[in-house]
Amino acid sequence: MTPRLELKNICKEFAGRQVVSDLSLSVAPGQVTCLLGPSGCGKSTTLRIIAGVEHQTSGEIWVDGKLISGDDVRVPPEGRSIGLMFQDFALFPHLSVAQNVAFGLTGSKADNTPRVGELLERVGLSGFDDKYPHELSGGEQQRVALARALAPRPKIMLMDEPFSGLDDRLRDGIRDQTLSVLKEAGTAVLLVTHEPHEAMRMADEIALMRGGRIVQQGNPYNLYNAPVDKEAAAFFSDINVIRGQSNGALTDTPFGQFLTPGHADGGAVEIVIRPQHLKIDFDRSGHGPNPTPQDGTPARAVVTRARFMGRESLVEFRMESDGSYLKATVPAVFLPNEGTTLWLTMRRDRCFVFPA
């Protein structure tokens, strides 16, 4: 199937500094792809290039198999059939809801009225035609902005952190409703966010960006469970890092030896594990649980702090073996006192090994 949107080797320089570098991706009709990364990594610049507001230094943009931007081709923004949604909604304060939705439509008011009514019904705002933006809540303004962006029937929707201005109470519902409307219309969606949980909730595919490049791309499950490096793992959650040296494809740690094939003898390695995959056990007169193939060798640790976080408890430890610090999370309430001695084990199948 021909991608609805395809970027090929997009590069963009500002004053000699490359802010987008050799970026390639494709988005199918009805697919939601998320550009995820920290501020300043080139996400919003990429959206502006696709929209035609900026022009790439090199590379090509294709829509439905047709070149719309390249060395010798540059279709203007209004000819690209691309909708835009931004954080601030950008509604016109002097226009009514109906007039805002109809703004991007050609034709007479009589011709546009049925389309405006259909869109307001789809976003749950029937009867709001004559209201003005200042009379609406933040969630209602967001839905008007969605209806306006959908009015010209764009093939592609570009969304730059459109939900960050909403409070947590509204965000999930508005976000899910927005995506439902876009998928129903068969629109290809490219969404920008710096929030990994938002990306995982919304996206069919995530492109993780760093320094203007896509460093890893795939579905949310694969990015979370098979990160390409330590920084990728850390972007999705807190991590613990245990440092060691690989010798004969083995690395000694407080938790026993770890297999580290593919790393040079004497090479420094970092073993990464998320807090939820550390297991806690009680001290039994100086003894902990027996070693197992799955969990390895237990190691003694002393509680330095414990906090209840709502859905889970976060317990911080100082390791007796080397004085390093690790964090573990436990579902529900578990708040051992500071100074309590406990034993930790590490799920071997939940660890990642990277060169230091």
N, C-alpha and C positions, 0 to 999 in steps of 0.2 A: 504494500500500500504506500502510495506517495505521501510523505509527511506534509502536514498542513503548513508547518514552519520548519525551515532548515537553515542553520547557520553553518558556514564553512570557513574555518580558519580566520575568524574575525580578530583583527588587531586594531587598537586605538592608542594614539600617542597624543599627549598634551605637553607642549613645550619640551619635547624631547624625552619625556617620561612615558613609558608604556603602561597604561592603566588597564587595558584588556589585551591578552596575549594568546594568539592561536586558539581561539575559543570555537568549538564546534559542538552543536547539539541539534536534535530534531524533536518536534512535538507533533503528535498525531491528532486528528480531529477528536474532540471529546476528552483529550488527555490533559491532566494537570501536571506540569513540570515546575519544580521550584528551584530557583537560584538561591542557594543558602550560603551565607558566609558573613564574616565580620564587617563592620562599617569600613568603607574605603577599599574593598576588594574588587570593585568593578561591576557590581550587580546592577546598580541603577544606570550606569553608563551604557551597559549592554542593552537595557530596555530602551533608552533614548535612541540608540543606534537602530534598533529594530523599528521603532516608531518613525524614524526619519528626522528626528529633531537634531541628532548628531549624525555625522557621516564617518564611517570607519576609515582608518588609514589604509587597510587592505582587508581582503576577504569578501565573501558574498552572502547575500540573504535571498532565500528562495521561499515563495509562497505557492503551495499547490503545484510544485514543479516549474514555476515561472520565476525567472530572475527578476527581482525588484530593486536590488542594490548591489553594484559591483564597480569595477574600474570604469566602465563606459555606460553604465545604466544607473539611474537614480530616480525611481518613482517618488513623487512628492508624498508627504505624509497623508494627505487627504485621498490619495489614490491607492492606498495599501490595504484597505479594509481591515484596519487594526483599531480596536478599542483600547482606551486607557482608563485605569482607575488608580487614584492616588490616595495617600493618607488623609489629606485635608478635604476630600470630596469635591471641592472647587465648584459648588453650586452657585448660580447667579442669584444674589439676594433680592434683586428687584423683579425676578421672574417667579411666577407660580410654579408649583410642582409640575403641572402639565406642560407649561412652557419650557421648563428646564429639560424634561424628558424629550420634548419635540425639537430641542435646539439643533441637533445634528441631522434632522430629517429635511429632505427637500420636498417640495410640493405644498399644496394649500393646507390650511388648518383643517378643512373638512376631510381631506385625504388622510391626514395624519392622526386625527382623533381616534379612529378605531385601534391603530397601532399603540398609541399612548395608553388607552384604556386597557388593552390586552397586557401590556407590560406592567402597569400598576397593579393589576389583578395578580399577575404571576409573582410579584414581590410582596404581596399582602398589603397593598396600599390603595385599594379601591375606595373611592370617595374622597381622596386627598387632593384631587385635581387643583382646587382653588386655594389650597394652603400655600404659605410661603416658607422658605427654609428656616427662618427664625422661629417659626411655630412648631418645628419638628424636633424630636429627640435625636441624639447622635446616631442611634440605630436606624431611625427612619430616614435621616439624611443619607446614610450609607446606601440604603435600598433605593432611594431616588437616584443616586449616582450610578448604581448598577443598572437601573432601568434606562437611564440616559445613554450609558455606554453600549447597551444592547440594542437600542432603538434602530441604528442603521444596519443591523444584522452583521456585525463584524465576523470575519473568519477566525480572528485571533484576538484574545484579550490579554493585555499586559497589565499586571497589578503590582504596584510598588508599595508594599507594606500597608495595604488598604484597611486593615483591621486594628492597627496599633493605636488608633485614637479612641477606640471603644473600651469601656470598662470590662473587666473579666466576666461580669454577670451576663453581659450581652454578647460577648465576642463569639463564643462557641456556636450559639444558635444562628447568629447572622452569617457567620462564616460558612456553616453547613448549608444554609439556605442558598447563599450566593453560589456555591459550587454546584448545588443541585440544579439551579437554573441554567448555569453555564454548560454543564454536561448534557442537560436535556436539549439545549440548542445545538449541540455538536461543536461548540467553540473550543478551539485549542487555547489553553491557558498557560501563560508563563508568569509565575508569581515570584516576587522578590521578598525575602525576609531574612532577618538575622536570628530568628527564634527557631531552634531545632525542633521543639515540640510542635510548633505550628506547621512546620514543613512536613513532619511525619504524619500529622493528622490530615493534612490536605492533599499531599502530593502523591501521584502515581509513580513519579520518578523525581529524584533529587540530584541536582548537580552542585556538589560542594566546591565553593570557590575560595581561593587564597591567592593574594598577590596578582589578581587579574587573570588567573588560570583556573580551569576546572581540574581539581586534583583527584576527584573520584565521582563517579556517576552511576546511578542504579536505583533500584527500589529501596524504600526506607529500611526494610528488614536487612538487606545486604549491607547497606552503609553502616548500620548500627552494629551488626554482628560480624562484619569482616572489614574493619577500617583499614585504610591503606597505610596509615602511619599513626604515631602517638597523638599528633595534633588532631587528626580526624576523629580518633576515639574520644579525645577530651572535648571536642566541640559538641558532642551529643550528651555528655554526662560528666560528673566528677569521675576521676580515675585515681587509682593508686599506682605508683611506679616503684618497682623493686629493681635495683641496679646490680649488675654482676658482670662476670667475665666468662666468655665461652671458651671451654677447653675440651677438645675431643667431642664436640657437639653436645656438651653438657655444661650447665651453669649451676654453681652452688648458690643456694639462697637459705634464709632462715627456715624455709618451708621444704627443704630437701633439694634434690637435684632436679633441674628442668631440662628437657630435651631442647636444644637450640641448634638444630641442623642448619647448614647454609650460612653460618656465621664463622668468620675466620678465627682460628685459634688465637687466644689472647685478645680478641676483639671485645669491646664493651657492648653489652646488650641491656635493654630495658624490658622488663616483664610487666605488662599492664593488666590490671584487673579492676573492674568497676566495684564500687562499695557493696552493691547488692549481691555480689557473688563471693564475698568473703563470708565464711561460716563461723559462728561463735559457739564455743562450748565452755562448760563450767570447769573450774579447777577442782580436782579431786585429790586433795592432800599432796599437791605438787605434781600430779599427773593429769594429762589430758587424754583425748580420745586416741585410739589406735590409728596408726597410718593406714591409708587405703590407696589403691591405684587411682581412684577418681579424685580424692581430696589431698593426696600427698601427706607430708609430715606436718603435724601440728606445731605451732610456735606460740610461746607464752608472750602475753602482752598485758600492759597495765592501762586501765581506763583513765584518760585525761579529761574527758568531757562527754556528756550525753545530753541530747536535746530531743524533744518530741516535736515532729514537723507536721503533724496532722495525719497524713496517711502512713507515716513511718517514723521510726526513731533513728537518729544519726548518732553513732557512738564513735568517738575518736580514741585511738590507742597509741601508746609508745611501746615499741618492740623491745623486749628485754635483751635480745641478741645483739642489736647494733644501735639502739636508741632512735631508730627511724620512726616516722609517724604514719599510720594508716587509718583509713576511715571505713566503717561498715554501716550499712543500713539494714534495719530489721522491720518487717511489717508490724503495724500496731505499736503498742507501748512496751518499750524495753529501756529502762533508765538505771543502769547499774551505777553505784556510787563511784566518785573519783577515787582512784587508788585500788579499785578491785582488780584482782588478777583473773584473767580469762585466757582461753586458748583460741587461736585462729587457725583455720585451714583454708586453702585456696582451691577452688574448682579448677582442675587442670584444663578442662575443655572450655573454660570461659576466659582463659588467659590469652593475651596477644604478646608476641615477642618481636621487638623491633631493634635494629642497630641503634646504639646510643648516639 
